[in-house]
Amino acid sequence: MVGHERGLAQQDADPDLPSWPLPSDAAPTYAVDCVLAESPRTTRGQGRSFHVRWANHGGETTWEPLASLLGSPVLDRWFLRRSPSHPFALLGSASRLQEVSNLTLSPARAHNIHNLRAHNIHNLRAAMDADGVIRFARQYPNTTGGVVGGRATFRDTRNKGNTFLSCAPCVRAYVFGEWYDEVDMSRAHVTHVFGCWALSGRPHTITLSRFLTDQADLETEMTDTLARARQGLLARLARISQQVLFGVPDPIQAQRIALIKVSLSKTYLKPKNVFSSVINCKSPSSWDDFRREPNVIKQVVDDLCCMREAVLMHPLCVTFANALLASGCSRRRAISLSLGHLDDQALQASSAHLDRAGCSPSVTVNDSLTIYRRDSPLTPTELAPAASVAASSALGYSITFSYLPGLRKPSEPPISLQVVADELDSPLDENSDISDESDDESEDESEDESEGESEGESEDESDDAPSDDTDTDDDGNGTSDCNCLLYTSPSPRDS
């Protein structure tokens, strides 16, 4: 085959052009332009056959066996062709998915793999056809009062929601990584909150100013403060445990122990997860163990719980937010759904831009976008910046995407079946391994088992501490109980 390559896309040379490099008496090999149809019957001895049109050969068509097209982007495009009812599709390896499924059935490993992980793998396998294709329809289950909004749910042909999203990231990389890369929004929720606050024109808070001027110093102080708080919480837990008689706590002791354990789990969060958890918490009171005296965590909680209200005023959110509030939705939930709506708007803008550039974007995974790699005209170094520019232009503030080759972070070990087995055997981490997708579905709707539980993606971290959603003022409007300090001069260092 003769031509030139840009990225992973092959552009064939035209033998009719003067630049054709072969000698005049050479017999050129022509490339397949596209697949036009598939024979409804298999050919004896050859199996399936496809009607193809040849590039640069006068539009000539022939019937070719499957074996001559396997592994080609042309055949992939045929498998991924749009369906009127399910216009989104993903292509993966059916044999690799079977290997992963076998892990969940192996007597030696099955007892180590959490039932949720096994269930999600089997759902993915049931959705995939013999060619390795899963087809999806995009829906918006949080549409309210006729206003479409919230984060998209992708339903497969069995009407199961988020079949791809709910699988472990290692499984997605192993099964689909040969065909797809991913661009992922960095710190989506805190970016939206800070961006919406800036668009509102209000002065910077102390947290925002420190984040913009010295993020590393801010996050180091947050980590140190959480570590000190951990020692105090462990001491409190030890004192209560000493008061328990015969190893069985009374109801009051049990409640205190449970609340301390919730706070303890927060002390192990990374700063980026603290930001996300606070933004999505029901009330600042759920962080009261860290707000008893002035410190950086108290400042972050107070500032973010005030600033998150600005999300409802973003130009792309205001109509959707008003519809939610008019329907009786709490302000905390309206903010959470609006954050998902901003994620979706950013991803749609990036997807449309990449599609116009000749790429083949596919389904979204919370704040990430999958992109078919094999015929992309953009190089890996061009994809993330292109997505960032499109999303930033659409939302009005800076959004940064990172590039994940093969649906895998570059810092992670290369994917293999052994890596998948090891990661599936590892314990589930409630803070980072399974995400809370409840905000992607309506509160009153009971969703299918495959939905609402996904691993390692969402920033929507629910808070286990018992507290009201919001305080309510005399007019019935939700208000946040926070002490947001506006930045008007060089900020004092938080203690």
C-alpha positions in Angstrom: 0.0 0.0 0.0 1.3 3.4 -0.9 0.5 6.7 0.7 1.4 8.7 3.8 0.5 8.4 7.4 -0.5 11.1 9.9 -1.0 9.8 13.4 -2.7 6.5 13.0 -4.6 7.4 9.8 -3.4 6.1 6.5 -4.1 8.2 3.4 -3.6 6.3 0.2 -1.8 7.8 -2.8 -3.7 8.1 -6.1 -1.9 6.3 -9.0 -3.4 8.9 -11.5 -1.3 11.7 -9.9 2.2 12.6 -11.1 3.4 12.0 -7.5 2.6 8.3 -7.8 6.0 6.7 -6.8 5.8 3.3 -8.4 7.3 2.5 -11.8 4.9 2.7 -14.6 4.9 -1.1 -15.2 4.3 -2.0 -11.5 1.0 -3.5 -10.4 -0.3 -1.2 -7.6 -2.2 -2.6 -4.6 -5.5 -0.8 -4.0 -7.1 0.0 -0.7 -10.6 -0.7 0.2 -12.6 2.6 0.4 -15.6 1.3 2.3 -17.9 -1.6 3.0 -21.2 -1.3 1.2 -23.1 -4.4 2.5 -22.7 -7.7 4.1 -24.0 -10.9 2.5 -27.0 -12.3 4.4 -25.7 -15.8 3.7 -22.2 -17.2 4.4 -20.1 -18.3 1.5 -19.3 -22.1 1.5 -15.7 -22.5 2.7 -15.2 -18.8 3.3 -17.8 -17.8 5.8 -19.1 -14.2 5.8 -18.5 -11.9 2.9 -18.7 -8.2 2.4 -19.5 -6.0 -0.6 -16.6 -3.5 -0.8 -15.7 -0.5 -3.0 -12.1 0.0 -3.9 -10.3 3.4 -3.5 -8.8 5.1 -6.6 -10.1 2.4 -8.9 -13.1 3.9 -10.6 -15.6 2.9 -8.0 -15.2 -0.8 -8.7 -16.8 -3.1 -6.2 -16.3 -6.7 -5.3 -17.3 -9.3 -2.7 -14.5 -10.1 -0.3 -14.3 -12.7 2.5 -14.1 -11.6 6.2 -10.6 -12.9 6.5 -9.3 -10.3 4.0 -10.8 -7.4 6.0 -10.2 -8.4 9.6 -8.3 -5.7 11.6 -8.9 -3.0 9.1 -10.5 0.4 10.0 -12.8 -0.1 7.0 -14.4 -3.2 8.6 -14.5 -1.4 12.0 -16.5 1.4 10.5 -18.9 -1.1 9.0 -19.4 -2.7 12.4 -19.7 0.7 14.1 -22.2 2.1 11.6 -25.0 4.1 13.1 -28.3 2.6 14.1 -31.4 4.8 14.1 -32.5 3.6 17.5 -28.9 3.2 19.0 -26.7 5.7 17.3 -23.7 5.2 19.6 -21.5 2.1 19.4 -18.3 0.7 20.9 -16.1 -2.0 19.4 -14.2 -4.3 21.7 -12.7 -7.8 21.9 -15.3 -10.4 22.5 -12.6 -13.0 23.2 -11.0 -10.8 25.8 -14.3 -10.1 27.5 -14.9 -13.8 27.7 -11.5 -14.2 29.3 -12.4 -11.6 31.9 -15.8 -13.3 32.4 -14.1 -16.6 33.0 -12.2 -15.0 35.9 -15.4 -14.5 37.7 -16.4 -18.1 37.2 -13.0 -19.6 38.2 -13.3 -21.5 41.5 -9.8 -20.2 42.4 -10.7 -16.5 41.9 -14.5 -16.2 42.1 -14.6 -15.8 45.9 -12.2 -12.9 45.7 -14.1 -10.9 43.1 -16.8 -8.7 44.5 -20.3 -9.6 43.4 -20.8 -6.0 42.0 -17.8 -6.4 39.7 -18.9 -9.8 38.5 -22.4 -8.5 37.9 -21.2 -5.6 35.8 -18.9 -7.8 33.7 -21.7 -10.2 32.9 -23.9 -7.3 31.9 -21.2 -6.0 29.6 -20.8 -9.5 28.0 -24.6 -9.8 27.5 -24.7 -6.4 25.7 -21.8 -7.3 23.3 -22.6 -9.0 20.0 -20.5 -11.6 18.2 -18.5 -8.9 16.4 -17.6 -7.2 19.7 -20.0 -4.3 19.2 -22.2 -2.8 21.9 -24.8 -0.3 20.7 -26.2 2.5 22.9 -28.9 5.1 22.9 -28.2 8.3 24.8 -30.9 9.5 27.2 -31.3 12.2 29.8 -33.2 10.7 32.7 -33.1 13.9 34.8 -35.0 15.9 32.2 -37.4 18.1 34.2 -40.4 20.1 33.0 -39.5 19.6 29.4 -36.0 20.9 30.0 -33.3 18.4 28.9 -30.4 18.4 31.4 -28.1 16.5 33.6 -25.6 13.9 32.6 -26.3 11.4 29.8 -27.1 7.8 30.4 -26.2 5.4 27.6 -28.6 2.4 27.3 -27.7 -0.7 25.4 -30.0 -2.7 23.2 -31.4 -4.6 26.3 -32.3 -1.2 27.8 -29.6 -1.5 30.5 -28.2 1.8 31.5 -24.4 2.7 31.6 -23.3 -0.8 30.9 -19.8 0.4 29.8 -19.4 3.0 32.5 -20.2 0.6 35.3 -17.4 -1.8 34.5 -14.0 -1.6 36.3 -11.6 0.7 34.4 -9.1 -2.2 34.0 -11.8 -4.2 32.2 -12.7 -1.4 29.9 -9.0 -0.9 29.0 -8.4 -4.6 28.4 -11.5 -5.2 26.3 -11.7 -1.9 24.4 -8.3 -0.3 24.7 -7.0 -1.7 21.4 -9.5 0.5 19.6 -10.1 3.5 21.9 -8.3 6.3 23.7 -9.9 8.7 26.2 -9.7 12.4 27.0 -10.5 13.1 30.6 -11.5 16.4 32.2 -9.1 17.2 35.0 -10.9 18.0 38.4 -14.2 18.6 36.7 -16.3 19.6 39.7 -13.9 22.0 41.4 -13.2 23.5 37.9 -16.9 24.1 37.4 -17.4 25.6 40.9 -14.5 28.0 40.5 -15.4 28.8 36.9 -19.0 29.6 37.7 -18.0 31.7 40.7 -15.6 33.7 38.5 -18.4 34.2 35.9 -20.7 35.6 38.6 -18.2 38.5 39.1 -18.0 38.1 42.8 -14.6 38.6 44.6 -12.3 35.6 45.0 -12.6 33.6 48.2 -9.5 32.7 50.2 -9.6 29.1 48.9 -9.9 30.2 45.3 -7.1 32.8 45.6 -4.8 30.2 47.2 -5.7 27.6 44.6 -4.9 30.0 41.8 -1.7 31.4 43.3 -0.1 28.4 45.1 -2.1 25.2 44.7 0.7 23.0 45.9 1.0 24.9 49.2 -2.7 24.8 49.7 -3.0 21.1 49.1 0.0 20.3 51.3 -1.5 22.1 54.2 -4.8 20.3 53.6 -3.0 16.9 53.8 -1.2 17.9 56.9 -4.3 19.1 58.6 -6.2 15.9 57.8 -3.3 13.9 59.2 -3.4 15.8 62.5 -7.2 15.4 62.7 -6.8 11.7 62.1 -4.8 11.3 65.4 -7.5 13.1 67.4 -10.3 11.0 65.8 -8.4 7.8 66.6 -8.0 8.9 70.2 -11.7 9.7 70.5 -12.6 6.3 68.9 -10.3 4.5 71.5 -11.9 6.3 74.4 -15.4 5.3 73.3 -14.3 1.7 72.6 -13.0 1.5 76.2 -16.4 2.5 77.5 -18.2 -0.3 75.6 -19.3 -3.2 77.9 -18.9 -6.8 76.8 -17.9 -5.7 73.3 -21.4 -4.5 72.4 -22.0 -0.8 72.1 -25.3 0.7 73.1 -27.2 2.7 70.5 -25.6 6.1 71.4 -22.1 4.6 71.4 -22.8 2.8 68.1 -23.9 6.1 66.5 -20.8 8.0 67.8 -18.5 5.2 66.6 -20.1 5.3 63.1 -19.8 9.1 62.8 -16.1 9.0 63.9 -15.4 6.3 61.3 -17.0 8.4 58.6 -14.8 11.4 59.6 -11.8 9.1 59.8 -12.3 7.9 56.2 -12.2 11.6 55.1 -8.8 12.0 56.6 -7.4 9.6 54.0 -8.8 11.5 51.0 -6.4 13.3 48.6 -7.0 17.0 48.4 -8.7 16.7 45.0 -11.1 14.3 46.5 -11.7 16.6 49.5 -12.7 19.3 47.0 -15.1 17.0 45.3 -16.6 15.5 48.4 -17.2 18.9 49.9 -18.9 20.2 46.7 -21.3 17.3 46.8 -21.9 17.0 50.5 -25.4 17.5 51.8 -24.4 20.1 54.4 -21.3 21.7 55.8 -22.2 20.1 59.1 -21.1 16.7 57.8 -17.6 18.2 58.1 -18.0 19.5 61.6 -15.2 17.3 63.0 -12.8 19.5 61.0 -14.5 22.8 61.6 -14.3 23.1 65.4 -11.4 25.6 65.1 -9.9 27.7 62.3 -7.9 25.6 59.9 -7.5 25.2 56.1 -10.1 22.4 55.9 -12.7 24.6 57.7 -11.9 27.4 55.2 -12.2 25.1 52.2 -15.5 23.7 53.4 -17.0 27.1 54.2 -15.8 28.6 50.9 -16.9 25.7 48.6 -20.3 25.3 50.2 -20.9 29.0 49.4 -19.3 29.0 46.0 -21.2 25.9 44.7 -24.4 27.9 44.6 -22.9 29.8 41.6 -23.3 26.6 39.5 -27.0 27.2 39.4 -26.4 30.6 37.8 -24.3 29.5 34.9 -25.9 30.5 31.5 -26.0 26.8 30.4 -27.6 25.7 33.7 -30.0 28.4 34.7 -33.0 27.1 32.8 -32.4 23.5 33.9 -31.8 24.6 37.5 -35.0 26.7 37.6 -36.9 23.7 36.3 -35.4 21.4 39.0 -36.1 23.9 41.8 -39.7 24.5 40.6 -40.3 20.7 40.7 -39.4 20.6 44.4 -35.8 19.4 44.0 -33.5 20.3 46.8 -30.9 22.9 46.1 -28.1 20.4 47.0 -29.4 18.0 44.5 -30.0 20.7 41.9 -26.4 21.7 42.3 -25.2 18.1 41.9 -27.3 17.6 38.8 -26.2 20.9 37.3 -22.6 19.9 37.8 -23.3 16.8 35.8 -25.0 19.0 33.2 -21.9 21.1 32.9 -19.8 17.9 32.4 -22.2 16.9 29.7 -22.1 20.3 28.0 -18.3 20.3 28.0 -18.1 16.8 26.6 -20.7 17.5 23.9 -18.7 20.6 22.8 -15.5 18.6 22.7 -17.2 15.7 20.9 -18.7 18.0 18.2 -15.3 19.7 17.7 -13.4 16.5 17.3 -16.1 15.1 15.0 -15.7 18.1 12.7 -11.9 17.5 12.8 -12.5 14.0 11.4 -12.2 12.0 14.6 -14.8 9.5 15.8 -15.8 10.3 19.3 -18.1 7.8 21.0 -19.8 7.4 24.5 -18.9 9.5 27.5 -17.8 8.1 30.9 -18.9 10.7 33.5 -16.3 13.5 32.7 -14.4 11.6 30.0 -14.9 11.1 26.2 -13.9 7.9 24.3 -12.4 8.3 20.9 -11.9 5.7 18.2 -8.2 5.6 17.6 -7.5 3.8 14.3 -8.6 6.5 11.8 -8.1 9.6 13.9 -6.5 12.5 11.9 -5.2 14.1 15.1 -2.1 12.8 16.9 -2.3 11.8 20.6 -0.6 15.1 21.5 -3.3 17.1 19.6 -6.4 15.4 21.0 -6.5 16.7 24.6 -5.7 20.3 23.7 -8.4 20.3 21.0 -10.9 19.0 23.5 -9.8 21.6 26.1 -10.2 24.5 23.7 -13.7 23.4 22.6 -15.0 22.8 26.2 -13.5 26.1 27.5 -15.1 28.1 24.7 -18.5 26.5 25.4 -18.5 27.0 29.2 -16.7 30.3 29.4 -13.8 29.3 31.7 -10.7 27.2 31.4 -11.1 23.4 31.2 -8.2 21.0 30.9 -8.4 17.5 29.4 -5.7 14.9 29.8 -5.0 12.1 27.3 -5.4 8.4 28.3 -4.0 6.1 25.7 -5.9 2.8 25.4 -8.3 4.1 28.2 -5.5 3.8 30.7 -3.5 6.4 32.6 0.1 6.5 31.5 1.2 6.0 35.1 -0.6 2.7 35.4 1.0 -0.6 34.5 0.4 -1.9 30.9 -2.9 -3.7 30.7 -2.9 -7.5 30.6 -5.2 -10.3 31.8 -3.0 -10.7 34.9 -3.3 -7.0 35.7 -7.1 -7.3 35.3 -7.2 -10.3 37.6 -5.1 -8.5 40.3 -7.2 -5.4 40.2 -10.5 -7.4 40.3 -9.2 -9.3 43.3 -8.4 -6.1 45.2 -10.9 -4.8 47.8 -13.4 -2.2 46.9 -12.6 1.3 48.1 -15.8 3.2 48.8 -14.1 6.5 48.3 -12.6 5.8 44.9 -13.5 2.4 43.6 -17.3 2.7 43.3 -18.9 5.9 42.4 -22.3 7.2 43.5 -24.3 7.6 40.3 -27.6 8.3 42.1 -27.5 11.9 40.9 -27.7 10.7 37.3 -31.2 9.2 37.8 -34.4 10.6 39.2 -34.9 10.4 42.9 -38.2 8.5 42.6 -37.1 6.1 39.9 -35.9 2.6 40.7 -33.2 1.8 38.2 -32.0 -1.4 36.8 -29.4 -3.3 38.9 -26.6 -2.5 36.4 -27.1 1.2 36.9 -26.0 3.4 39.7 -22.9 1.6 40.7 -19.7 2.1 38.8 -16.0 1.9 39.6 -13.4 4.6 39.9 -14.8 7.4 37.8 -17.4 9.7 39.2 -16.6 12.7 41.4 -20.2 12.6 42.9 -19.2 11.3 46.3 -22.1 11.0 48.7 -21.7 11.8 52.3 -22.6 9.3 55.0 -22.9 11.7 57.9 -26.6 12.2 58.8 -27.6 15.8 58.0 -30.3 17.8 56.3 -29.9 18.7 52.7 -30.0 22.4 53.3 -31.2 24.9 55.8 -34.4 26.7 54.7 -35.0 30.4 55.1 -38.4 32.0 55.8 -39.3 32.1 52.1 -38.7 28.4 51.7 -35.5 28.9 49.7 -32.5 26.6 50.4 -29.5 28.3 51.8 -26.0 27.0 52.6 -24.9 27.2 56.2 -21.4 28.5 55.5 -19.0 31.3 56.4 -17.5 32.2 53.0 -14.8 34.8 53.4 -14.2 36.9 50.3 -10.7 37.7 49.3 -10.1 41.5 49.2 -6.4 41.7 50.2 -3.5 39.3 50.4 -4.9 36.4 52.2 -3.6 35.5 55.7 -2.1 32.1 56.0 -4.7 29.6 57.2 -3.7 28.1 60.5 
